[in-house]
Amino acid sequence: MQILNSTEIVSFVLAAYGNIGELKYLYFSIMLLWYLSICVANTVLIIVIYVDKRLHEPMYILLCNLFVNEIGGSTSLYPLMLSQMFSDTHEVTLSWCFLQMCYIYTCASVEFCSLAAMAYDRYVAICYPLHYSVIMNTGRVGMIILFVWMYSFVNFIFSFSFVIHLKFCGNVIDKVFCDHHLVIKLACSASVVHKISDLLFAFVTIVIPVSLISVSYMKILAVCLNTSKENKQKAVSTCTPQIVSLSNMFVGSIFHFVDSRFDVAHVPDKVRIILSVYLFICQPMVTPFMYGYNLPKIRQSCKRFLFKRKINV
């Protein structure tokens, strides 16, 4: 760790970038293309759901919120990474670092909470089909989405309150983005509560939503065991994307926390960097294809939307 006077700390150095030489042009092109692909894939689905009134149903509104979050989560990382490709110092000011942390961790919380909301939607649809339209009306879905964002933002603000007042005696972060735990490690002095504040955030962000999801799916499973084969297949087809997405989020979170809290010097740098940003690489593209283009109703709406566009042209 580079030791500095606490009053001199005005920026952090993202040391994981290192000196990549001429490869920066290749990495920049790949990241830019991937980021644009994420934005296009999710934006198309948002527009299709907004335009097609037949998709103005609770499940698709919740999906639209998820697509918006994928764009937001990607935007919290890729623009800074792209700008760092052509930086010689790889410095980022404290304000930008804190802003990125807010964006990244809030979007991560929204992701898990949105999956919990969608699991509840499937629970109501499968276990109480006759009351579904009453329980999951448009107003209630809007309140659920608002609660998801408020819960996630307040969750981060509480966690961030442990960081904002710290004095820093080092400025080197061995990562390609600002990490909560690594920022706290740079503090001149930090209590045990400060050091585990990211674990408290993880508990509220991951454990609570995953517990709600587990309860929803257990109840869905209990109903499916006593229903027809056709209904079982329908339930499996609607729940499988959420299970895949949740598993992917869980694996990505493990990669992130292991890289932040444990010594992984034996792992090649490039592999470690890729694993640390695994969620930002895979999840934003998995979501639109698992939930969007894979669903027959959305796929048909996309075809109608594109076909009409061609006729108008």
C-alpha positions as CSV (number, residue, x, y, z in Angstrom):
1,M,0.0,0.0,0.0
2,Q,1.3,3.4,-0.9
3,I,1.3,5.5,2.3
4,L,0.4,9.2,2.0
5,N,-0.7,12.0,4.2
6,S,-4.4,11.8,4.6
7,T,-4.9,15.4,3.5
8,E,-3.2,14.7,0.2
9,I,-5.6,11.9,-0.9
10,V,-7.7,13.4,-3.7
11,S,-7.8,10.4,-6.0
12,F,-7.4,6.6,-6.1
13,V,-5.2,4.7,-8.5
14,L,-6.9,1.6,-10.1
15,A,-3.8,-0.5,-10.2
16,A,-5.3,-3.6,-11.8
17,Y,-5.1,-1.9,-15.3
18,G,-1.3,-1.9,-15.3
19,N,0.5,-1.2,-18.4
20,I,-1.2,-2.9,-21.3
21,G,0.7,-1.2,-24.1
22,E,-0.8,-1.4,-27.6
23,L,-3.3,-4.0,-26.5
24,K,-5.4,-1.1,-25.1
25,Y,-6.8,-0.5,-28.6
26,L,-8.0,-4.1,-28.8
27,Y,-9.4,-4.1,-25.3
28,F,-11.1,-0.7,-25.8
29,S,-12.8,-2.0,-29.0
30,I,-14.0,-5.2,-27.4
31,M,-15.4,-3.4,-24.3
32,L,-17.1,-0.7,-26.4
33,L,-18.7,-3.3,-28.7
34,W,-19.9,-5.3,-25.7
35,Y,-21.2,-2.3,-23.9
36,L,-23.1,-1.1,-26.9
37,S,-24.5,-4.6,-27.5
38,I,-25.8,-4.6,-23.9
39,C,-27.5,-1.2,-24.3
40,V,-29.1,-2.2,-27.6
41,A,-30.3,-5.6,-26.5
42,N,-32.0,-4.2,-23.4
43,T,-33.2,-1.0,-24.9
44,V,-35.0,-2.9,-27.7
45,L,-36.9,-4.9,-25.2
46,I,-37.8,-1.8,-23.1
47,I,-39.2,-0.1,-26.2
48,V,-41.1,-3.2,-27.3
49,I,-42.7,-3.6,-23.9
50,Y,-43.5,0.1,-23.8
51,V,-45.0,0.2,-27.3
52,D,-47.0,-3.0,-27.2
53,K,-50.0,-2.6,-24.9
54,R,-50.5,-6.4,-24.9
55,L,-47.3,-6.5,-22.8
56,H,-48.5,-4.1,-20.2
57,E,-48.8,-6.9,-17.6
58,P,-47.2,-7.2,-14.2
59,M,-44.6,-9.7,-15.3
60,Y,-43.4,-7.7,-18.3
61,I,-43.4,-4.4,-16.3
62,L,-41.1,-6.1,-13.8
63,L,-39.0,-7.4,-16.7
64,C,-38.8,-3.8,-18.1
65,N,-37.5,-2.6,-14.7
66,L,-34.9,-5.4,-14.8
67,F,-33.7,-4.4,-18.3
68,V,-33.4,-0.7,-17.2
69,N,-31.2,-1.9,-14.3
70,E,-29.0,-3.9,-16.6
71,I,-28.2,-0.8,-18.6
72,G,-27.7,1.2,-15.4
73,G,-25.4,-1.5,-13.9
74,S,-23.3,-1.6,-17.1
75,T,-23.1,2.2,-17.3
76,S,-21.7,2.2,-13.8
77,L,-18.6,0.3,-15.0
78,Y,-17.9,0.4,-18.7
79,P,-17.6,4.1,-19.4
80,L,-15.0,4.4,-16.7
81,M,-13.2,1.3,-17.9
82,L,-13.1,2.7,-21.4
83,S,-11.7,6.0,-20.3
84,Q,-9.0,4.2,-18.2
85,M,-7.8,2.4,-21.3
86,F,-6.1,5.5,-22.5
87,S,-5.0,6.8,-19.1
88,D,-1.3,6.6,-18.1
89,T,-2.0,7.1,-14.3
90,H,-5.3,5.2,-14.0
91,E,-6.5,7.7,-11.4
92,V,-10.0,8.4,-10.4
93,T,-11.1,11.2,-8.1
94,L,-12.7,10.4,-4.7
95,S,-16.0,11.9,-5.8
96,W,-16.1,9.8,-9.0
97,C,-15.0,6.7,-7.1
98,F,-17.8,7.1,-4.5
99,L,-20.3,7.8,-7.3
100,Q,-19.3,4.6,-9.1
101,M,-19.7,2.7,-5.8
102,C,-23.2,4.1,-5.3
103,Y,-24.2,3.2,-8.9
104,I,-22.7,-0.3,-8.8
105,Y,-23.9,-1.4,-5.4
106,T,-27.3,0.1,-5.8
107,C,-27.8,-1.7,-9.1
108,A,-26.6,-5.0,-7.6
109,S,-29.2,-4.6,-4.9
110,V,-31.9,-3.7,-7.4
111,E,-31.0,-6.8,-9.4
112,F,-31.5,-9.2,-6.4
113,C,-34.6,-7.4,-5.2
114,S,-36.1,-7.4,-8.7
115,L,-35.6,-11.2,-8.9
116,A,-37.4,-11.5,-5.6
117,A,-40.3,-9.4,-6.9
118,M,-40.5,-11.5,-10.0
119,A,-40.5,-14.7,-7.9
120,Y,-43.4,-13.3,-5.9
121,D,-45.2,-12.5,-9.1
122,R,-44.8,-16.1,-10.3
123,Y,-45.9,-17.4,-6.8
124,V,-49.1,-15.4,-7.1
125,A,-49.7,-16.4,-10.7
126,I,-49.2,-20.1,-10.0
127,C,-50.6,-20.5,-6.5
128,Y,-53.5,-17.9,-6.8
129,P,-54.3,-17.7,-10.5
130,L,-57.9,-16.6,-10.0
131,H,-56.8,-13.7,-7.8
132,Y,-53.7,-12.8,-9.8
133,S,-55.2,-9.7,-11.6
134,V,-56.5,-8.3,-8.2
135,I,-53.3,-8.9,-6.2
136,M,-50.8,-7.9,-9.0
137,N,-52.5,-4.9,-10.4
138,T,-50.6,-2.1,-12.2
139,G,-50.6,0.1,-9.1
140,R,-49.2,-2.5,-6.9
141,V,-46.5,-3.4,-9.4
142,G,-45.5,0.3,-9.5
143,M,-45.3,0.3,-5.7
144,I,-43.2,-2.8,-5.7
145,I,-40.7,-1.3,-8.2
146,L,-40.5,1.9,-6.2
147,F,-39.9,-0.1,-3.0
148,V,-37.1,-2.1,-4.7
149,W,-35.3,1.1,-5.7
150,M,-35.8,2.8,-2.4
151,Y,-34.8,-0.3,-0.5
152,S,-31.6,-0.7,-2.6
153,F,-30.6,3.0,-2.3
154,V,-31.2,3.2,1.4
155,N,-29.3,0.0,1.8
156,F,-26.3,1.5,0.0
157,I,-26.5,4.8,1.8
158,F,-26.4,3.0,5.2
159,S,-23.3,1.0,4.1
160,F,-21.7,4.0,2.5
161,S,-22.1,6.0,5.7
162,F,-19.2,3.9,7.1
163,V,-16.9,5.1,4.3
164,I,-17.7,8.8,3.7
165,H,-16.1,10.1,6.9
166,L,-12.9,8.0,6.7
167,K,-9.4,9.5,6.3
168,F,-7.3,7.7,3.8
169,C,-3.5,7.0,4.1
170,G,-3.3,5.0,0.8
171,N,-4.7,5.5,-2.6
172,V,-3.9,2.3,-4.6
173,I,-6.9,0.0,-5.3
174,D,-5.9,-3.3,-6.9
175,K,-9.0,-3.6,-9.1
176,V,-10.5,-2.1,-12.2
177,F,-13.3,-0.4,-10.3
178,C,-13.8,1.2,-6.9
179,D,-14.5,-1.6,-4.4
180,H,-16.1,-1.0,-1.0
181,H,-13.9,-3.3,1.0
182,L,-10.7,-2.2,-0.7
183,V,-11.5,1.4,-0.2
184,I,-12.0,0.8,3.6
185,K,-8.6,-1.0,3.7
186,L,-7.0,2.2,2.6
187,A,-8.3,4.1,5.6
188,C,-5.8,5.3,8.2
189,S,-7.9,3.7,10.9
190,A,-11.1,1.6,10.7
191,S,-13.1,-0.2,13.3
192,V,-14.4,-3.8,13.0
193,V,-17.8,-2.4,12.0
194,H,-16.2,-0.4,9.2
195,K,-14.4,-3.5,7.9
196,I,-17.5,-5.7,7.9
197,S,-19.9,-3.0,6.5
198,D,-19.7,-4.6,3.1
199,L,-20.7,-7.9,4.6
200,L,-23.7,-6.2,6.2
201,F,-24.6,-4.7,2.8
202,A,-24.2,-8.2,1.2
203,F,-26.5,-9.7,3.8
204,V,-29.3,-7.1,3.2
205,T,-28.6,-7.2,-0.6
206,I,-28.3,-11.0,-1.1
207,V,-29.5,-13.1,1.8
208,I,-32.9,-11.4,2.4
209,P,-34.0,-11.3,-1.3
210,V,-32.7,-14.9,-1.8
211,S,-34.6,-16.1,1.3
212,L,-37.8,-14.5,-0.1
213,I,-37.1,-16.2,-3.5
214,S,-36.6,-19.5,-1.8
215,V,-39.9,-19.3,0.1
216,S,-41.7,-18.4,-3.1
217,Y,-40.3,-21.3,-5.1
218,M,-40.9,-23.8,-2.3
219,K,-44.5,-22.8,-2.3
220,I,-44.6,-23.0,-6.1
221,L,-43.0,-26.5,-5.9
222,A,-45.6,-27.6,-3.3
223,V,-48.5,-26.5,-5.6
224,C,-46.8,-28.1,-8.7
225,L,-46.5,-31.5,-7.0
226,N,-50.3,-31.7,-6.9
227,T,-51.2,-30.4,-10.3
228,S,-51.3,-31.7,-13.9
229,K,-48.2,-32.4,-16.0
230,E,-49.0,-29.6,-18.3
231,N,-49.2,-27.1,-15.5
232,K,-45.9,-28.4,-14.1
233,Q,-44.2,-27.8,-17.4
234,K,-45.7,-24.3,-17.6
235,A,-44.4,-23.5,-14.1
236,V,-41.0,-24.8,-14.9
237,S,-40.7,-22.8,-18.1
238,T,-41.6,-19.6,-16.3
239,C,-39.4,-20.2,-13.3
240,T,-36.3,-21.6,-15.0
241,P,-35.0,-18.2,-16.3
242,Q,-35.2,-16.7,-12.8
243,I,-33.3,-19.7,-11.3
244,V,-30.6,-19.4,-14.0
245,S,-30.3,-15.7,-13.5
246,L,-30.2,-16.0,-9.7
247,S,-27.5,-18.7,-9.9
248,N,-25.4,-16.5,-12.2
249,M,-25.8,-13.5,-9.8
250,F,-24.8,-15.7,-6.9
251,V,-21.7,-17.1,-8.6
252,G,-20.6,-13.6,-9.7
253,S,-21.1,-12.3,-6.2
254,I,-18.8,-15.0,-4.8
255,F,-16.1,-14.1,-7.4
256,H,-16.4,-10.5,-6.3
257,F,-16.1,-11.1,-2.6
258,V,-13.3,-13.7,-2.8
259,D,-11.3,-11.3,-5.0
260,S,-11.8,-8.4,-2.6
261,R,-11.3,-10.2,0.8
262,F,-8.7,-13.0,0.1
263,D,-5.2,-13.2,-1.3
264,V,-5.6,-14.5,-4.9
265,A,-2.0,-13.6,-6.0
266,H,-1.6,-17.1,-7.4
267,V,-4.4,-16.5,-9.9
268,P,-3.2,-14.9,-13.2
269,D,-4.1,-11.1,-13.3
270,K,-6.2,-11.3,-16.4
271,V,-8.2,-14.2,-15.1
272,R,-8.7,-12.4,-11.7
273,I,-9.9,-9.2,-13.5
274,I,-12.3,-11.1,-15.7
275,L,-13.8,-12.9,-12.7
276,S,-14.1,-9.7,-10.7
277,V,-16.2,-8.1,-13.4
278,Y,-18.0,-11.4,-14.3
279,L,-21.4,-10.0,-13.3
280,F,-21.0,-7.0,-15.6
281,I,-19.9,-9.1,-18.5
282,C,-22.5,-11.9,-18.4
283,Q,-25.6,-10.8,-16.4
284,P,-26.5,-7.7,-18.6
285,M,-26.6,-9.9,-21.7
286,V,-28.0,-13.1,-20.0
287,T,-31.1,-11.2,-18.8
288,P,-32.5,-9.9,-22.1
289,F,-32.0,-13.3,-23.8
290,M,-33.2,-15.4,-20.9
291,Y,-36.2,-13.3,-20.0
292,G,-36.9,-11.3,-23.2
293,Y,-36.1,-12.9,-26.6
294,N,-36.7,-16.3,-25.1
295,L,-40.3,-15.6,-24.2
296,P,-42.8,-16.3,-27.0
297,K,-44.9,-13.3,-26.3
298,I,-42.0,-10.8,-26.4
299,R,-40.4,-12.5,-29.4
300,Q,-43.7,-12.1,-31.3
301,S,-43.9,-8.5,-30.3
302,C,-40.3,-7.9,-31.4
303,K,-41.2,-9.4,-34.8
304,R,-44.3,-7.2,-35.1
305,F,-42.3,-4.1,-34.1
306,L,-39.5,-4.7,-36.6
307,F,-41.9,-5.7,-39.3
308,K,-43.9,-2.5,-38.9
309,R,-40.7,-0.5,-38.9
310,K,-39.7,-2.0,-42.2
311,I,-43.1,-1.3,-43.8
312,N,-42.9,2.4,-42.6
313,V,-39.5,2.7,-44.1
